Amino acid sequence: MNIFVTGGSGFVGGAVISALSTAHDVVAMSRRAETDNDIKKLGATVVRCNLDDVSESHLTACDVVIHCAARVEQWGSREDFWSANVSGTERLINAAKLAGVKRFIHISSEATIFSGQDMINVDESYPYPKSTPFLYSETKQAAEKVVLAACGAEFETIILRPRMIWGPGDKTIVPEIKTMVETGKFAWIGGGHYQTETTHIDNLVHAVTLALNNGESGECYFILDDGSVELRSFLTQLLSTVGVDIPDKSAPKWLVRSLSVVVENSWNLLRLSSTAPITKFAAFVMSANFTVSSEKAARELSYQSQVSRVEGLKALAETKQSSAL
């Protein structure tokens, strides 16, 4: 297949390129010269464009688009989030249709259905909230709706929803928590005793590979590891693989959530350009239960977890030990 990938310089996009380029001809979007060589090393042909100017010509002869690019930062303006996550997706879909692309695989998130509430044993039938206080959730939800509306007889769309992506190459979870711990800014919220799901990067890549041919057009699929886990237990084990011991310090859930709202409102009111020290999204997502069924992915994608949580954590620890020798 000829495959076009966005977000190739990121954690997910890079892993997708690396896995698919051995069996397919992969073309990847590169926004700047600094990322060209990195993408080439993964095995893709570089096409210089971005989500603001992507066109039919950039996707010539491509059979499938895998859209991994998104604004995932916790802080930014509504315009920043909307431009990257919604308008960019719209432009990419329009270009793909004009180029004759047959299938569009969109990497989304469980955040599309999150507005701060606990979610226990939900599946893909769980409705979008009428509103959400989080720009990331709002715009990823809007992007999903764009993708779903675009599907048709000649243009198939598949949406994959991982939860808390982790594994080798992670540029978010481990680095951010490590920095917070080292600067004395980390504290568990309500003790961190919440049930959650996770998605190892290899399991997500496996799902992407399956979605090249499997899955029902116009459908969403949760892609998960092997069962839920306590958030505190998982993050403690994950950070231990890089030699970081998370302190036992904790703050009440009601206090942290309330403080995050006050801080964000203050930053917006004062029009401060720096990232708020605590954001609503981080405060709420780190203090909510989220357990999901992945039966639909098993049934329609033939998806099964390839890397267990135990195996993944063990491999990360062994990698650290090897690099220390």
HUTA-V556569 format. One record per backbone hydrogen bond with DSSP energy under -0.5 kcal/mol. NH is the residue of the N-H (numbers start at 1). CO is the residue of the C=O. E is the energy in kcal/mol with one decimal. If there is no record, write none. Layout:
NH | CO | E
NH | CO | E
This chain:
3 | 1 | -0.6
3 | 25 | -2.8
4 | 64 | -2.7
5 | 27 | -2.6
6 | 66 | -2.1
8 | 29 | -0.5
10 | 7 | -1.8
13 | 7 | -0.5
14 | 10 | -2.1
15 | 11 | -1.5
16 | 12 | -2.4
17 | 13 | -2.5
18 | 14 | -2.4
19 | 15 | -1.9
20 | 16 | -2.5
21 | 17 | -2.6
23 | 20 | -1.6
24 | 20 | -1.8
25 | 1 | -2.3
26 | 24 | -0.8
27 | 3 | -3.4
28 | 45 | -2.9
29 | 5 | -2.5
30 | 47 | -2.2
35 | 32 | -1.4
36 | 32 | -0.6
36 | 33 | -0.9
37 | 33 | -0.6
39 | 35 | -2.1
40 | 36 | -2.4
41 | 37 | -2.4
42 | 38 | -0.9
43 | 40 | -1.4
44 | 39 | -1.6
45 | 26 | -2.7
47 | 28 | -2.5
49 | 30 | -1.1
49 | 47 | -0.9
53 | 50 | -1.1
54 | 50 | -1.4
58 | 55 | -1.3
59 | 55 | -0.6
59 | 56 | -1.4
60 | 57 | -0.8
62 | 59 | -2.1
63 | 2 | -2.8
64 | 2 | -1.7
65 | 103 | -2.3
66 | 4 | -3.0
67 | 65 | -0.6
67 | 105 | -3.0
68 | 6 | -0.8
68 | 66 | -1.0
72 | 70 | -0.8
81 | 77 | -2.2
82 | 78 | -3.0
83 | 79 | -2.6
84 | 80 | -1.9
85 | 81 | -2.7
86 | 82 | -1.9
87 | 82 | -2.5
88 | 83 | -1.6
90 | 86 | -2.5
91 | 87 | -2.4
92 | 88 | -2.2
93 | 89 | -2.4
94 | 90 | -2.4
95 | 91 | -2.4
96 | 92 | -2.5
97 | 93 | -2.6
98 | 94 | -2.0
99 | 95 | -1.8
100 | 96 | -0.5
100 | 97 | -1.1
101 | 96 | -2.5
102 | 63 | -1.9
103 | 63 | -1.7
104 | 156 | -2.9
105 | 65 | -3.3
105 | 103 | -0.5
106 | 104 | -0.6
106 | 158 | -3.1
107 | 67 | -2.3
107 | 105 | -0.5
108 | 106 | -0.8
108 | 160 | -3.3
110 | 162 | -1.2
112 | 109 | -1.4
113 | 110 | -1.7
114 | 111 | -1.5
115 | 113 | -0.5
119 | 289 | -2.7
121 | 119 | -0.5
122 | 291 | -2.1
126 | 123 | -2.0
135 | 133 | -0.5
138 | 134 | -2.8
139 | 135 | -2.6
140 | 136 | -2.3
141 | 137 | -2.2
142 | 138 | -2.1
143 | 139 | -2.1
144 | 140 | -2.0
145 | 141 | -2.0
146 | 142 | -1.7
147 | 143 | -2.3
148 | 144 | -2.9
149 | 145 | -2.1
150 | 146 | -1.1
151 | 147 | -0.7
151 | 148 | -0.7
152 | 155 | -2.6
155 | 152 | -0.7
156 | 102 | -3.0
158 | 104 | -2.6
159 | 219 | -2.3
160 | 106 | -2.6
161 | 221 | -3.6
162 | 160 | -0.6
163 | 223 | -0.6
166 | 199 | -1.8
170 | 167 | -1.9
176 | 172 | -2.5
177 | 173 | -2.3
178 | 174 | -2.6
179 | 175 | -2.0
180 | 176 | -2.1
181 | 177 | -2.7
182 | 178 | -2.4
183 | 179 | -1.7
184 | 181 | -1.3
185 | 180 | -2.9
186 | 180 | -1.0
188 | 249 | -2.7
190 | 188 | -0.6
190 | 251 | -3.4
192 | 189 | -1.9
193 | 190 | -0.8
194 | 192 | -1.7
196 | 229 | -2.7
199 | 164 | -1.5
201 | 166 | -2.7
203 | 200 | -0.8
204 | 200 | -1.9
205 | 201 | -2.5
206 | 202 | -2.0
207 | 203 | -1.9
208 | 204 | -2.2
209 | 205 | -2.4
210 | 206 | -2.1
211 | 207 | -2.2
212 | 208 | -0.7
212 | 209 | -0.8
213 | 210 | -1.5
214 | 210 | -3.1
215 | 300 | -1.4
218 | 157 | -3.3
219 | 157 | -0.8
219 | 216 | -1.2
221 | 159 | -2.1
223 | 161 | -1.9
224 | 222 | -0.5
225 | 198 | -2.5
227 | 225 | -1.5
229 | 196 | -2.5
231 | 194 | -3.5
232 | 192 | -1.8
234 | 230 | -2.5
235 | 231 | -2.7
236 | 232 | -2.2
237 | 233 | -2.2
238 | 234 | -2.9
239 | 235 | -2.7
240 | 236 | -1.4
241 | 237 | -0.8
241 | 238 | -0.9
242 | 239 | -1.4
243 | 240 | -1.5
244 | 239 | -2.4
245 | 243 | -0.5
246 | 244 | -0.7
251 | 188 | -2.4
256 | 252 | -2.3
257 | 253 | -2.4
258 | 254 | -1.9
259 | 255 | -2.8
260 | 256 | -2.3
261 | 257 | -1.5
262 | 258 | -2.0
263 | 259 | -2.9
264 | 260 | -2.4
265 | 261 | -2.3
266 | 262 | -2.2
267 | 263 | -2.6
268 | 264 | -2.5
269 | 265 | -2.5
270 | 266 | -2.4
271 | 268 | -0.6
272 | 267 | -2.2
283 | 279 | -2.3
284 | 280 | -2.7
285 | 281 | -2.8
286 | 282 | -1.6
287 | 284 | -1.3
288 | 285 | -0.6
290 | 195 | -3.1
291 | 119 | -2.5
293 | 122 | -2.6
298 | 294 | -1.8
299 | 295 | -2.4
300 | 296 | -3.0
301 | 297 | -1.8
302 | 297 | -0.6
303 | 297 | -2.0
312 | 308 | -2.8
313 | 309 | -2.4
314 | 310 | -2.1
315 | 311 | -2.3
316 | 312 | -1.9
317 | 313 | -2.2
318 | 314 | -2.3
319 | 315 | -2.0
320 | 316 | -1.9
321 | 317 | -2.2
322 | 318 | -2.4
323 | 319 | -2.1
324 | 320 | -1.2
325 | 321 | -0.6
325 | 322 | -0.8
